[in-house]
């Protein structure tokens, strides 16, 4: 799958997706430069075989991206909770700034790591493909700002500067910095609880499958278009999260509450946290409750037809590999 060696600039290389992309692409001979925010990020990026560039999404300039043929934009504010302006500042304005810097630097292709969340207003997604409308009016800041960011990316595509959006769902696998640590923390503290018994069905994306798609998008895909990047099949939340927990020896409680109650608790928690300006995160957010309770069944045919994408790692293989990693 390796393409001819290219000069590539990556944002978010200290994170899960950006780091996986930087390691793979560097190992395959591409020349990688990556946005870095600190000395510790510098060290991580150098360990991947890449060159750190000190800048961030609030002040990135063309000089930082100089020489890049391809820009892979993985960085985003993905937290469930934060300052009210954080999602707009990073996801929307930061993406627009990154687009401007890439164009001014002469990059010819911009690959944006999007998400199905850009379609979400709180509804089920069942049998949805890329023709489904973006949720610019979503009540969830992450979803709304990822929709705006994706639109900015697609609108920027033109001759000499092609943009592509890849939309994974529920990214998991080795190196995960979010799902597995959260499961371990909540299970250890006795705080784990299902919503609607985990019956919601979801598409997923193994990290290696996503990096395969990123490699394909270096040279393939229709400019200005979005592509769902998915595993081979769907699972219930209960099956997927229990499988991930079991891979690190964690057994999740079978306690459950209905979605209406979870949403009520989350709304009250958010209100108290904002009113009293409490530090840390509320115990539950409305966005997290919604994600756990809503089906998200997506169609990945377009990526197969136009990128040549195939889910190389099956869910069963990915879970088995995680279990093997944790064996003594």
CORNORJO-V442137 format. One line per field, one symbol per residue. ss: DSSP state (H for helix, E for strand, L for the rest). psi: psi as a letter, one per 30 degrees, with the letter a starting at -180 (. if undefined). burial: + if it has 16 or more other ideal C-beta (glycine too) atoms within 10 Angstrom, else -. A space follows every 10 residues. Layout:
ss: ???
psi: ???
burial: ???
//
This chain:
ss: LLLLLLEEEE ELLLLHHHHH HHHHHHHLLL EEEEEELLHH HHHHHHHLLL EEEELLLLLL LHHHHLLLLE EEELLLLLLL LLLLLHHHHH HHHHHHHHHH HHHHHLLLEE EEEEEHHHHL LLLLEEEELL LLLLLLLLLL HHHHHHHHHH HHHHHLLELL EEEEEEEELL EELLLLLLHH HHHHHHHHLL LLLEEHHHLL EELLEEHHHH HHHHHHHLLL LLLLEEEEEL LLLLEEHHHH HHHHHHHLLL LLLLLEELHH HHHHHHHHHH HHHHHHLLLL LLLLLHHHHH HHHLLEEELL HHHHHHLLLL LLLLHHHHHH HHHHHHLL
psi: fklkkljkkk lgffaeeeee eeeeeefggl jkkkkkflee eeeeeeffgl kkjjllffgk leefgkfkek kjjfkljglf kakffeeeee edeeeeeeee eeeffgkfkj jkjalffffk gglkjjhkaf fkkkifgkfj eeeeeeeeee eeeeffklkf ikkkkkjlki klakfkgdee eeeeeeeegg gkklkhggfk kklljkeeee eeeeeefefl kkkgllkkjl aflllleeee eeeeeffggk kklgkkllee eeeeeeeeee eeeeefhkla llfkleeeee effkkijlkg eeeeeffgkk jejleeeeee eeeeefk.
burial: -----+-+++ ++++++++++ ++++++---+ ++++++---- ++-++--+-+ -++-+++--+ ---+++-+++ ++++++++++ +-----++++ +++++++++- +++-+-+-++ ++++++++++ -+--+--+-+ -+-++--+-+ ++++++++++ ++++-++--- ++++++++++ +++--+--++ --++-++--- -+-+++-+-+ ++++++++++ ++++++++-+ +----+++++ ++-++-++-+ +++++++--+ -+----+--- -++-++--++ --+------- -+-+++++++ ++++++++++ -++---+-+- +-+-+--++- -+------
//
